[in-house]
Amino acid sequence: MSIPDHARANFQTLLHAAADGNLALMECADAATGETRYVICAVGRDGADFLFKPFGHLADGNPYDAYVPPSENLSDESAS
């Protein structure tokens, strides 16, 4: 499993925003379901206006239950 270039670039932007203290946690509504999401955003400026670039939302509940890390077994299963 390889991480695509656009994901790496977004991660670097997120790291720079964090290092500069330019991150925000915003309460938003999911565009598809309307459910409340807590979204991590980089904060920028355009003159007097603030710009927010969303990167993703925090996992509901236990994130260890929401994600499966990559493993050799997982890639073997997807190949069949």
Backbone torsions as a table, in degrees:
resi	resn	phi	psi	omega
1	MET	NA	125.4	-178.8
2	SER	-115.0	137.6	178.8
3	ILE	-80.4	125.3	-178.1
4	PRO	-68.4	156.6	-177.1
5	ASP	-57.7	-40.0	-178.4
6	HIS	-65.1	-33.8	177.5
7	ALA	-69.5	-40.3	177.1
8	ARG	-63.2	-41.7	179.4
9	ALA	-64.8	-43.4	178.0
10	ASN	-63.5	-38.5	178.4
11	PHE	-64.6	-40.8	177.2
12	GLN	-62.9	-41.2	176.2
13	THR	-60.5	-42.5	178.5
14	LEU	-63.1	-42.4	177.8
15	LEU	-62.4	-43.1	179.0
16	HIS	-64.0	-42.1	178.8
17	ALA	-62.5	-41.3	179.1
18	ALA	-64.7	-44.1	-179.6
19	ALA	-62.6	-32.8	-179.6
20	ASP	-87.8	-2.5	-177.4
21	GLY	73.6	26.9	-176.9
22	ASN	-111.3	49.0	174.4
23	LEU	-115.3	150.1	175.4
24	ALA	-137.0	150.4	171.4
25	LEU	-110.5	117.1	-175.3
26	MET	-116.5	142.3	172.5
27	GLU	-87.1	121.3	-177.6
28	CYS	-131.5	170.4	173.6
29	ALA	-104.7	135.8	175.5
30	ASP	-62.0	129.3	-175.9
31	ALA	-63.7	-30.6	-177.0
32	ALA	-88.6	-38.5	-172.0
33	THR	-110.8	-18.9	-175.8
34	GLY	81.1	-2.7	180.0
35	GLU	-67.7	149.9	177.2
36	THR	-69.1	133.4	175.7
37	ARG	-129.4	146.5	175.7
38	TYR	-106.0	108.2	-166.3
39	VAL	-104.8	131.0	175.5
40	ILE	-84.6	124.1	-176.9
41	CYS	-129.5	143.4	167.0
42	ALA	-84.2	143.2	-178.0
43	VAL	-111.4	128.7	176.1
44	GLY	-128.3	178.2	179.0
45	ARG	-126.7	145.8	170.6
46	ASP	-132.5	90.6	-172.3
47	GLY	65.9	-123.0	179.8
48	ALA	-88.0	-7.2	-177.5
49	ASP	-89.3	145.8	172.0
50	PHE	-92.2	141.8	175.1
51	LEU	-117.8	135.7	-179.3
52	PHE	-119.8	122.3	178.0
53	LYS	-106.7	110.3	-179.2
54	PRO	-73.3	140.4	177.8
55	PHE	-112.8	-27.5	-179.4
56	GLY	163.6	171.4	-180.0
57	HIS	-111.9	157.7	177.2
58	LEU	-70.3	144.0	-179.6
59	ALA	-68.6	137.8	172.8
60	ASP	-74.4	143.0	177.4
61	GLY	68.0	-144.2	-175.9
62	ASN	-88.5	112.7	-178.3
63	PRO	-63.5	-21.4	177.4
64	TYR	-68.4	-23.0	176.2
65	ASP	-86.1	-18.7	-173.9
66	ALA	-89.0	-22.0	-172.6
67	TYR	-130.3	149.3	175.3
68	VAL	-117.3	121.8	-180.0
69	PRO	-67.9	156.1	177.5
70	PRO	-64.2	144.4	176.9
71	SER	-152.1	165.5	177.9
72	GLU	-63.1	-37.6	-179.3
73	ASN	-63.9	-40.9	-179.4
74	LEU	-64.3	-43.5	-179.9
75	SER	-69.6	-31.5	176.2
76	ASP	-64.8	-40.0	-179.3
77	GLU	-67.3	-38.2	-177.4
78	SER	-73.9	-19.5	-179.8
79	ALA	-78.1	-17.9	-177.0
80	SER	-88.7	NA	NA
